[in-house]
Amino acid sequence: MSEAAPTLGEIQKRSEEFLARKGVENPRGNARRLLAKGLGLTPMQVVLQFDRPLLEPEIAALRALVVRRSQGEPLQHIEGSVAFRHLEIFSDARALVPRPETEILVDLALERLAGVPKARVHEVGVGTGCVALSLRHERADLVVTGSDISPSALELAAENAKRLGIWLPLTQTDLLEGIAPSSLDAVVSNPPYIAHADLAGLSVEVKADPVLALDGGPDGLDLIRRLVEQAHAVLVADGWLLVEHGFDQGERTRALCGEGFKEVRTVQDLSGTDRFLVARKA
């Protein structure tokens, strides 16, 4: 008598236990999303189909996804996309995985540009394009551009822009080099800000991001230091600089602004952690 095929609910339980043993955070949620990805379902459909028997090829495909996650591959890379504000953004090893806290960077820009029609905004280190594309999506009158030093990241951002049908001119350059003086109303960026010595201690998932998107030099501020200086040159009077930074870099990033900026402050993320430099050109 042949053994009954395992059900989706049983495979969910086994996957959850395996991920827990491997130290994956939220093993239940991860398992459910991996099963949804492998079967072409939504996570809720997985729950509703717990009694569904699975075929051996289905089980093998699901097992492969779970193993990839257990080895530290980010869930967003396995799923191939991540929700960011109102958009679904392609995400893979070519660029930093969009994080929920970075959504606040879009809010900060929209708030400060509320009274500026057709404001000119440039994102430095565009990565997946999530910030720049969200700005254009939520305020179609904005003139948004993006740049990155990584050709791979620019390729990914261009794919996202094309799939979403959002116009986003992109250039390969180092920070703000090549941008005309006094030509922008806002500069936004989530640059590399992790101190070089701290890279080795990052989680396996974070290490899956490109080192180029993480390494901020000896003190983590190499790029932010240059960005503040360059932004002062390309911003119009009263233009805004909005930069994401590390949890312990608020005071130091404010100090970088000197007398060239006013209304300099640090904004916290949803957990109350210092996360964003906000400054206005004097």
TITOR-462363 format. One line per 3 residues: number of its first residue (from 0); their letters; for each residue x negated, y negated, z negated of N, C-alpha, C. Coordinates in steps of 0.1 Angstrom, whole numbers, plus 2048, in hexadecimal, padded with zeros to 3 digits. Example, Ala and Ser with C-alpha at 12.3 -4.5 7.8 and 13.67 -1.06 7.14 Angstrom:
BEGIN
0) AS) 77C/839/7B2/785/82D/7B2/77C/821/7B2; 780/816/7B9/777/80B/7B9/77F/800/7B1 .
This chain:
BEGIN
0) MSE) 7F7/80C/800/800/800/800/7F7/7F4/800; 7F9/7EB/80A/7F1/7DF/80B/7F3/7D5/800; 7E9/7CE/7FC/7EA/7C4/7F2/7F1/7B8/7F7 .
3) AAP) 7F9/7B1/7EF/801/7A6/7F4/7F7/79A/7F6; 7FA/792/800/7F2/787/803/7F3/77D/7F8; 7E7/777/7F4/7E8/76C/7EA/7F0/760/7EF .
6) TLG) 7F7/75A/7E5/7FF/74E/7E8/7F7/741/7E8; 7FD/737/7ED/7F6/72A/7ED/7F4/726/7DE; 7FD/729/7D6/7FC/725/7C8/7F0/72C/7C1 .
9) EIQ) 7EE/739/7C5/7E3/741/7BF/7D6/73B/7C4; 7D5/738/7D1/7C9/732/7D6/7C6/725/7D0; 7D1/71D/7CD/7CF/710/7C7/7C8/712/7B9 .
12) KRS) 7CE/71C/7B1/7C8/71F/7A4/7BA/723/7A4; 7B7/72D/7AE/7A9/731/7AF/7A0/726/7B3; 7A4/71E/7BC/79B/712/7C1/799/709/7B5 .
15) EEF) 7A4/706/7AE/7A3/6FD/7A3/799/702/798; 79A/70F/795/790/714/78B/782/714/790; 780/717/79D/773/717/7A3/76C/709/7A2 .
18) LAR) 774/6FF/7A6/76F/6F1/7A6/76C/6ED/798; 774/6F1/78E/772/6ED/780/765/6F3/77B; 762/700/77F/756/706/77B/74A/6FF/781 .
21) KGV) 74B/6F9/78D/741/6F2/793/73F/6E3/78F; 748/6DF/785/747/6D2/77F/74D/6C7/787; 756/6CA/791/75D/6C0/799/767/6BA/790 .
24) ENP) 767/6AC/790/772/6A5/789/77F/6A7/78F; 78A/6A7/787/797/6A9/78C/798/6B5/795; 795/6C1/791/795/6CC/79A/7A3/6CF/7A0 .
27) RGN) 7AD/6CD/798/7BB/6D0/79D/7BE/6C7/7A9; 7BC/6BA/7A7/7BF/6B1/7B2/7B6/6B3/7BE; 7A9/6B6/7BC/7A0/6B9/7C7/7A5/6C6/7CF .
30) ARR) 7A8/6D0/7C7/7AC/6DD/7CD/7B9/6DB/7D6; 7C2/6D3/7D1/7CF/6D1/7D8/7CC/6C9/7E5; 7C4/6BF/7E4/7C1/6B7/7F0/7B9/6BF/7FA .
33) LLA) 7B0/6C8/7F6/7A9/6D1/7FF/7B2/6DB/806; 7BB/6E0/7FE/7C5/6EA/804/7CE/6E3/80E; 7D2/6D6/80B/7DA/6CF/814/7D2/6CC/821 .
36) KGL) 7C5/6C8/820/7BD/6C6/82C/7BC/6D2/834; 7B9/6DE/82E/7B7/6EA/835/7C4/6EF/83C; 7CF/6ED/836/7DC/6F2/83C/7E4/6E8/844 .
39) GLT) 7DF/6DB/844/7E6/6D1/84C/7F3/6CD/845; 7F2/6CD/837/7FE/6C9/82F/7FB/6BC/827; 805/6B7/821/803/6AD/817/801/6B4/809 .
42) PMQ) 7FA/6AD/800/7F9/6B3/7F2/807/6B7/7EC; 811/6AF/7EE/81E/6B3/7E9/823/6C0/7F0; 821/6C1/7FD/825/6CD/804/81E/6DA/7FF .
45) VVL) 812/6D8/7FB/80A/6E3/7F5/812/6E8/7E8; 816/6DF/7E0/81E/6E2/7D4/82B/6E9/7D7; 832/6E4/7E1/83F/6EA/7E5/83E/6F7/7EC .
48) QFD) 832/6FB/7F0/830/708/7F7/827/711/7F0; 827/710/7E2/81E/719/7DA/821/728/7DC; 82D/72B/7E0/831/739/7E2/82D/73F/7F0 .
51) RPL) 828/736/7F8/825/73A/806/819/744/806; 81A/74F/80C/80F/758/80D/805/753/818; 7F8/755/815/7EE/74F/81E/7E7/75B/826 .
54) LEP) 7E4/758/832/7DD/762/83B/7CE/761/837; 7C7/76C/83A/7B8/76C/837/7B1/761/83E; 7B4/75E/84B/7AC/752/852/7AF/745/84B .
57) EIA) 7BB/743/846/7BE/737/83E/7B6/736/831; 7B6/742/82A/7AE/742/81E/7A0/73F/820; 79A/745/82B/78C/743/82E/789/734/831 .
60) ALR) 792/72E/838/790/720/83B/791/717/82F; 79A/71A/826/79C/713/81A/790/715/810; 78B/721/810/77F/724/808/773/71C/80C .
63) ALV) 772/71A/819/766/712/81E/767/704/81A; 773/6FE/819/775/6F0/815/772/6EF/806; 777/6F9/7FE/775/6F8/7F0/766/6F9/7ED .
66) VRR) 75F/702/7F4/750/703/7F2/749/6F6/7F5; 74D/6F0/800/747/6E3/803/748/6D9/7F8; 754/6D8/7F2/757/6CF/7E7/74F/6D3/7DB .
69) SQG) 74E/6E0/7D8/746/6E4/7CC/737/6E1/7CD; 732/6DF/7DA/724/6DC/7DC/722/6CD/7DC; 72C/6C5/7D9/72A/6B6/7D7/72E/6AE/7E3 .
72) EPL) 733/6B4/7EE/737/6AC/7F9/743/6A4/7F5; 743/697/7F7/74F/68E/7F3/75C/693/7F9; 766/693/7F1/774/697/7F6/778/68F/802 .
75) QHI) 774/682/802/777/679/80E/771/67D/81B; 764/683/81A/75E/688/826/765/694/82B; 769/69D/822/770/6A9/826/77D/6A6/82C .
78) EGS) 784/69D/826/791/699/82C/790/691/838; 785/68A/839/782/682/845/787/674/845; 78F/670/83A/794/662/839/797/65F/82B .
81) VAF) 799/652/828/79D/64E/81B/7A6/642/81C; 7B0/642/813/7BA/637/812/7B3/62B/80C; 7B4/620/813/7AE/613/80E/7B8/608/810 .
84) RHL) 7BE/603/805/7C9/5F9/806/7D4/5FF/80F; 7D7/5F9/81A/7E2/5FD/823/7DD/605/82F; 7D0/609/82F/7CB/610/83B/7C5/61D/837 .
87) EIF) 7C5/626/841/7BE/633/840/7B1/632/847; 7A6/633/840/798/630/846/791/63D/848; 78B/63F/854/782/64A/856/776/649/84D .
90) SDA) 772/654/847/767/653/83E/75E/660/840; 751/65E/842/748/669/842/73A/664/83E; 730/66C/840/723/66A/83B/71C/65E/841 .
93) RAL) 722/657/84B/71B/64C/852/71C/63F/849; 725/63F/840/727/632/838/72C/635/82A; 72B/62C/821/72F/62D/814/73E/630/813 .
96) VPR) 742/63A/80B/750/63D/809/757/631/803; 762/62C/809/769/621/802/76F/625/7F5; 76C/61C/7EB/771/61E/7DD/77D/615/7DA .
99) PET) 785/61A/7D1/791/612/7CD/78E/604/7C8; 783/602/7C0/780/5F5/7BB/77C/5EB/7C6; 777/5F0/7D1/774/5E7/7DC/780/5E0/7E2 .
102) EIL) 78C/5E6/7E0/798/5E0/7E5/79A/5D2/7DF; 795/5D0/7D3/796/5C2/7CD/78E/5B8/7D4; 784/5BC/7DB/77C/5B2/7E3/785/5AC/7EE .
105) VDL) 78E/5B4/7F4/798/5AF/7FD/7A1/5A5/7F7; 7A6/5A8/7EB/7AF/59F/7E4/7A8/592/7E1; 79C/592/7DC/794/586/7D9/793/57D/7E6 .
108) ALE) 790/583/7F1/78F/57B/7FD/79C/575/802; 7A7/57D/801/7B4/578/805/7B9/56D/7FC; 7B6/56E/7EF/7BA/564/7E6/7B3/557/7E9 .
111) RLA) 7A7/557/7EC/79F/54B/7ED/7A0/545/7FB; 7A5/54C/805/7A7/547/812/7B6/545/815; 7BE/545/80B/7CD/544/80D/7D0/537/814 .
114) GVP) 7C9/52C/811/7CD/51F/817/7C4/51B/823; 7BD/525/829/7B4/523/834/7B8/52A/840; 7C0/524/849/7C5/52B/855/7B9/52E/85E .
117) KAR) 7B9/53A/864/7AF/53F/86E/7A1/53F/868; 7A0/542/85B/793/542/854/78A/54C/85A; 77D/548/85B/773/551/860/76C/558/855 .
120) VHE) 76D/566/856/768/56E/84B/75E/579/851; 753/57B/84B/749/585/84F/746/58E/844; 747/59B/847/743/5A5/83D/735/5AA/840 .
123) VGV) 72D/5AA/836/71F/5AF/837/71F/5BD/832; 719/5C6/83A/719/5D4/836/726/5DA/838; 72B/5DA/844/739/5DD/846/73D/5EC/843 .
126) GTG) 733/5F5/844/735/603/841/741/609/84A; 74B/60E/843/756/614/84A/75F/609/851; 75D/5FD/84C/766/5F2/851/772/5EF/849 .
129) CVA) 773/5F6/83D/77F/5F6/835/783/5E8/831; 779/5E0/82C/77C/5D2/827/780/5C9/833; 778/5C8/83D/77A/5C0/848/787/5C3/84F .
132) LSL) 78A/5D0/851/796/5D4/858/7A2/5D1/84F; 7A1/5D3/842/7AC/5CF/839/7AF/5C0/83A; 7A5/5B8/83A/7A7/5AA/83B/7AF/5A6/848 .
135) RHE) 7AB/5AC/853/7B1/5A9/860/7C0/5AF/860; 7C1/5BA/859/7CE/5C1/859/7D8/5B9/851; 7D4/5B3/846/7DC/5AC/83D/7DE/59D/840 .
138) RAD) 7D5/598/848/7D6/58A/84C/7D1/589/85B; 7DA/58A/864/7D6/58B/872/7D0/57F/877; 7D2/573/870/7CC/567/876/7BD/566/872 .
141) LVV) 7B8/56E/869/7AA/56D/866/7A1/571/871; 796/56A/873/78C/56D/87D/781/575/875; 782/582/876/779/58B/86E/76F/592/877 .
144) TGS) 763/592/872/758/599/879/750/5A1/86E; 748/5AA/873/741/5B3/86A/733/5B6/86F; 72A/5B9/866/71C/5BD/86B/717/5C8/861 .
147) DIS) 70D/5CF/866/707/5D9/85E/6F9/5DC/864; 6F0/5E0/85C/6E2/5E3/861/6E2/5F1/867; 6EC/5F9/863/6ED/607/867/6F5/609/874 .
150) PSA) 6EF/60E/87E/6F7/611/88B/702/61B/888; 6FF/625/880/709/630/87D/715/62A/876; 713/621/86C/71E/61B/866/726/612/86F .
153) LEL) 720/60B/878/727/603/882/72F/60C/88B; 72A/617/88F/731/621/897/73E/625/890; 73D/628/883/749/62C/87B/753/621/87A .
156) AAE) 74E/615/877/757/60A/876/75E/607/883; 757/608/88E/75D/606/89B/768/611/89E; 765/61D/89A/76F/628/89B/77C/625/893 .
159) NAK) 77A/620/887/786/61C/87F/78D/611/885; 786/607/88A/78D/5FB/890/795/600/89C; 78F/608/8A5/796/60D/8B1/7A2/615/8AD .
162) RLG) 7A1/61E/8A4/7AC/627/8A0/7B8/61E/89A; 7B4/614/892/7BF/60C/88C/7C4/601/895; 7BD/5FF/8A0/7C2/5F4/8A9/7BF/5E6/8A4 .
165) IWL) 7B4/5E5/89C/7B1/5D8/897/7A4/5D2/89D; 7A4/5C6/8A2/799/5C0/8A8/78F/5BC/89E; 782/5C1/89F/778/5BE/895/76A/5BE/89C .
168) PLT) 765/5B2/8A0/758/5B1/8A6/74D/5B6/89C; 744/5BE/8A0/73A/5C3/898/72C/5C1/89E; 722/5BE/895/715/5BC/89A/70B/5C4/890 .
171) QTD) 700/5C8/896/6F5/5CE/88E/6EB/5C4/88A; 6EA/5C1/87E/6E1/5B7/879/6DE/5B8/86A; 6D3/5B2/866/6D0/5B3/857/6D7/5A7/850 .
174) LLE) 6E0/5AB/848/6E8/5A1/840/6EE/597/849; 6EB/58A/848/6F1/57F/84F/6E8/579/85A; 6DE/580/85D/6D5/57B/868/6DC/57A/875 .
177) GIA) 6DA/56F/87C/6E0/56C/889/6ED/565/888; 6F2/563/87C/6FF/55B/87B/6FC/54C/87A; 704/545/881/702/536/882/704/530/874 .
180) PSS) 6FC/525/871/6FE/51E/865/70C/518/864; 712/517/858/71E/510/855/729/515/85F; 72A/522/861/734/527/86B/73F/530/864 .
183) LDA) 73E/533/857/747/53D/851/74E/537/845; 75A/53B/843/762/537/838/760/540/82C; 75C/54C/82F/75A/556/824/750/561/829 .
186) VVS) 748/565/820/73F/571/822/743/57B/817; 747/588/81B/74A/592/812/740/59E/814; 73D/5A5/809/734/5B0/80A/734/5B9/7FE .
189) NPP) 733/5C6/801/730/5D0/7F7/723/5D6/7FA; 718/5CF/7F7/70A/5D3/7FB/705/5DE/7F2; 6F9/5E4/7F6/6F2/5ED/7ED/6EE/5E5/7E0 .
192) YIA) 6F1/5EB/7D4/6ED/5E4/7C8/6E8/5ED/7BD; 6E5/5F9/7C0/6E0/603/7B6/6D1/602/7B6; 6CB/600/7AA/6BD/5FF/7A8/6B6/60C/7AD .
195) HAD) 6AB/60B/7B4/6A5/616/7BA/6A2/622/7B1; 69E/61F/7A4/69B/629/79A/6A7/630/796; 6B3/62B/798/6C0/631/793/6C6/63B/79E .
198) LAG) 6C0/63B/7AA/6C6/643/7B5/6C6/652/7B1; 6BB/656/7AB/6BA/664/7A8/6C4/669/79E; 6CA/661/796/6D3/664/78C/6E2/664/791 .
201) LSV) 6E4/660/79D/6F2/65F/7A2/6F8/66D/7A4; 705/66D/7A4/70C/67A/7A6/70A/67F/7B4; 70C/68C/7B5/70A/692/7C3/713/68C/7CD .
204) EVK) 71F/688/7C9/729/682/7D2/723/674/7D7; 71E/66C/7CE/719/65F/7D2/70D/661/7DA; 705/66B/7D7/6F8/66D/7DF/6FC/671/7EE .
207) ADP) 708/675/7F0/70C/678/7FE/70E/66B/806; 70F/660/800/70F/653/807/701/650/80D; 700/648/817/6F3/645/81D/6EB/63D/813 .
210) VLA) 6DE/641/811/6D5/63A/808/6D5/62B/80B; 6D6/628/818/6D5/61A/81D/6E1/612/817; 6EC/618/814/6F8/612/80E/6F7/611/7FF .
213) LDG) 6ED/617/7F9/6EC/618/7EA/6E0/610/7E4; 6D5/611/7EB/6C8/60D/7E5/6C7/5FD/7E5; 6C8/5F7/7D9/6C6/5E9/7D8/6B9/5E4/7D4 .
216) GPD) 6AF/5ED/7D5/6A1/5E9/7D2/69E/5EB/7C3; 693/5E5/7BE/68E/5E8/7B0/698/5E4/7A6; 69F/5D9/7A7/6A9/5D5/79D/6B7/5D5/7A2 .
219) GLD) 6B9/5DB/7AE/6C7/5DC/7B4/6CC/5CF/7BB; 6C4/5C4/7BA/6C9/5B8/7BF/6C1/5B3/7CB; 6B9/5BB/7D1/6B1/5B6/7DD/6BA/5B0/7E8 .
222) LIR) 6C4/5B8/7EB/6CD/5B3/7F6/6D6/5A8/7F2; 6DB/5A8/7E6/6E4/59E/7E1/6DC/591/7E0; 6D0/591/7DC/6C8/585/7DB/6C6/57F/7E8 .
225) RLV) 6C3/586/7F2/6C2/581/800/6D0/57C/805; 6DA/584/802/6E7/581/807/6EC/573/802; 6EA/571/7F5/6EE/564/7EF/6E7/558/7F7 .
228) EQA) 6DB/55A/7F9/6D3/54F/800/6D8/54D/80E; 6DA/558/815/6DF/557/823/6ED/552/824; 6F5/556/81B/703/552/81B/705/543/819 .
231) HAV) 6FC/53D/811/6FD/52F/80F/6FB/527/81C; 6F2/52D/825/6EF/527/832/6FB/528/83C; 702/533/83C/70C/536/846/71A/531/842 .
234) LVA) 71C/52F/835/729/52B/831/72C/51C/833; 738/518/836/73C/50A/836/73C/505/828; 73D/4F8/826/73F/4F2/819/74C/4F8/813 .
237) DGW) 74B/4FC/806/757/502/7FF/75A/510/804; 751/516/80C/753/524/811/750/52D/805; 755/53A/806/755/543/7FB/74B/54F/7FE .
240) LLV) 744/553/7F4/73B/55F/7F4/741/569/7EA; 745/575/7EE/74B/57F/7E6/743/58C/7E7; 73D/590/7DC/734/59C/7DD/737/5A6/7D2 .
243) EHG) 738/5B2/7D6/739/5BD/7CC/72B/5C0/7C6; 72B/5C3/7B9/71E/5C6/7B3/71F/5D1/7A8; 714/5D4/7A2/714/5DE/797/71A/5D9/78A .
246) FDQ) 71D/5E2/781/724/5DF/775/71C/5D6/76C; 70F/5D6/76D/706/5CE/764/6FF/5C3/76B; 705/5BF/777/6FE/5B5/77F/705/5A7/77F .
249) GER) 710/5A6/777/717/599/778/70F/58D/775; 709/58D/76A/701/581/766/6F6/57E/76F; 6EF/589/774/6E4/587/77D/6E8/582/78B .
252) TRA) 6F3/587/790/6F8/582/79D/6FD/573/79C; 703/570/791/707/562/78F/6FB/559/78F; 6F0/55D/789/6E4/555/788/6DE/553/795 .
255) LCG) 6E0/55C/79F/6DA/55B/7AC/6E0/54F/7B4; 6EC/54B/7B0/6F3/541/7B8/6ED/533/7B6; 6E7/530/7AB/6E0/523/7A9/6E9/518/7AB .
258) EGF) 6E4/50D/7AF/6EB/500/7B2/6F2/500/7BF; 6EF/50A/7C8/6F5/50A/7D5/704/50E/7D5; 708/513/7CA/716/518/7C9/71D/512/7BD .
261) KEV) 72A/511/7BD/732/50D/7B2/73D/517/7B0; 745/515/7A6/750/51F/7A2/74B/52D/7A2; 73F/52F/79D/739/53C/79C/73E/544/790 .
264) RTV) 743/550/793/748/558/789/747/567/78C; 749/56F/782/74A/57E/784/758/582/782; 75D/58B/78B/76A/590/78A/769/59F/786 .
267) QDL) 772/5A4/77E/771/5B2/77A/77A/5BB/783; 777/5C8/783/77F/5D1/78A/78B/5D5/781; 793/5DF/785/79F/5E3/77E/79B/5E9/770 .
270) SGT) 78F/5EE/76F/78B/5F4/762/785/5EA/758; 785/5DD/75D/77F/5D3/754/770/5D1/755; 76A/5D8/75F/75B/5D7/761/757/5CC/76A .
273) DRF) 74D/5C5/767/748/5BB/770/745/5C1/77E; 74A/5BB/789/749/5C2/796/747/5B8/7A1; 74C/5AC/7A1/74B/5A3/7AC/746/595/7A9 .
276) LVA) 73D/591/7B1/738/583/7B1/741/57B/7BA; 746/570/7B5/74E/566/7BC/747/559/7BB; 744/553/7C6/73D/546/7C6/741/53E/7D2 .
279) RKA) 742/530/7D0/746/527/7DB/73A/51E/7DE; 738/51C/7EB/72D/514/7EF/72F/505/7EA; 725/500/7E4/726/4F2/7DF/725/4E8/7EA .
